[in-house]
């Protein structure tokens, strides 16, 4: 699907990168901060965690205190009002899907390098998005706003949410801010892509899985990619990319985005578009791929590479959750294959993420198995040892 190419086929567009600092804002900004650092940019990171590795990569790292997994608008606007941050370009990640009004407010006094509030509002409104897909002839699950007779055939989701922890089997009522989506068969597949408002350049496909917990049967577990596209699947991959291209041309998507599909023997359907850089940056933002944050900013300015170089191996990024309350003391030494490392000492409540485990291998199944072994090693030799 992605042919070999020479370096001259890749546009790095160094002149489009801002010469000043860049701000990155997300629920967790670690991968965005790493991307900025890889592009040689000075970066200020704002997120909910201010993890140790985020702070190590950023020139400045600010924690936004929030009682829920939600960006606190007043605290964010107050932080960005600092004299030395006024007008600094901002790149955003997860956390604005249900906050287009906050995104619009931020764009009033600084360049926001990404999709505008109107695009985000359209794509994350489940009914507007379903209407768009129907108009474009793109397969998608049926949705509803009230309880259905065949309730076991439906899932309940919170509009504008991310991460999978909000998804439940449909119950007897649909709370405000939620909707129903018909269950579909297939395996989850995601496409990371660049867009300039008219055209699309695929970065690669990945596969996700869940880490079920009590009350959270669809909690996000991790992802592996790039997935090799077998010859018999090239037509399916091409049709997915073509569907994304139609959406890009219709709504004017720019920068790095991802599309989540379910794919199986009976075909595929599109679940959602995430109109911002996301978790799969960990899988793809590495040599020989050019710095993806730089390509994101260039694409927002209308400059796309012709094609991108293939990655030689696969990478897994697996979230490790605490099975029981964990107390990490200040002597905790994180293995170099971990990311999203909390500052220690730290108390990690049961069910909360401890960190992310990374693993590289020649094939997706090997990378995922290695990540699983490392997660078990983390508990056996590091986390449990430190907590003892």
Steps between C-alpha positions, in 0.01 A plus 500: 500500500785734587781477246870553568627848421805718510559789740423756233141373482434620856426866562630597846394864445741651754396853410142442615599415857459789745829650618346584838394258770200275452234409755358147517176442691319170556367272770849347478749706298802268524494373140446852364790631710719217369396587145588866550837409649570267207437793263747715694235731643489654845177381659274585791269210592170534685302192604334331796798292613834679443666157499872475565592420139277779368677745731839366389423558130326837533670830572208563734227262618185626673242279671135597464321388815170326424278276708381323188674381185413831332700808410409781744420798279554781753833355621618451142410854395667638814823308426506616138456863609857502636694782335761274338236266355280760334471441127711182505370245243300216654467136394224306673438131554227302676270691731323750274257261330212619718643851550486678161407823677822481704698438182337804337587715803866396485516583129403863562843604626745251347548274195342158564673249274230245433135473406274788590222486757232468234661192345542338842137576591370343179709184521443437872124560492387139445184593310665760277781252431258218414313732265829595332595134450155416363524788253844381385394134477750382764404188702442580869304361796143610560460742793205599717419741783255284695473143626439239231295179527796278414714664772765227500591594144605852601782678683466825692769765448559849632509759221846651452672256736823312426689199633224237511441518875165672444352222281241269660241248384174687447272515803141601558565873467735730310639776726544853372811537287497133399378311194459142380702334226408164352748221571695396190727206436864531403840583643599859583741658253619860498649706218736786587509753217613848400264739325518849356126569475473337157735201478616212720837333552474175703753455780400145593245259642497374858292264711361575846374278779316544827604443861160429660441603860201495731248745356731574205476208256651701215783677684789577264785247529750597233587494132750341263617619159570549226292207379633345179239513224486153344438484123150358550416795727630779278154566359349532848779735613458710186124529554554616860748764385259608226221543758726714718594705193133577434455619858812717481379666179151553648593656836854629438695288750863605543808363675534162671174317564388143547201298382368204702346209310361155569611255230408137444413243232168675440661836426580808705328795662631833626445568870650845544754758393738640762584847362837538677825311567437207732640197679642337188772767478697256718484239224596713201706799616845338463769467232494474205166683529553878500391677817122470498437815701690698238297332225182578696583870514603504134176327395299758696666760276409303186831320442483119469782257420447297184545173686656381825772240564393159633602398851705181509348351815194521724453667835252434779393762753316323785338676796579329831226543761528445874316183599502612864616820673874548443736721699820592314780643709756754386758237405290362214718451190294482185621270220586687180214319321239684709330835436247719683698450822346663807722695735585298809413456775151436368184322602328332206141402580358171373390526140713808422779487239850449635688567176526399134720212388667517155632204301644465149508181292493387139129408502194639681432181696863485617496865609181449697634185670820680595298786649301249703818342635636841590177593678526185709867574568407850610271358768738222601833682512416869528155610614434223750859505622479873562161469664612220735 
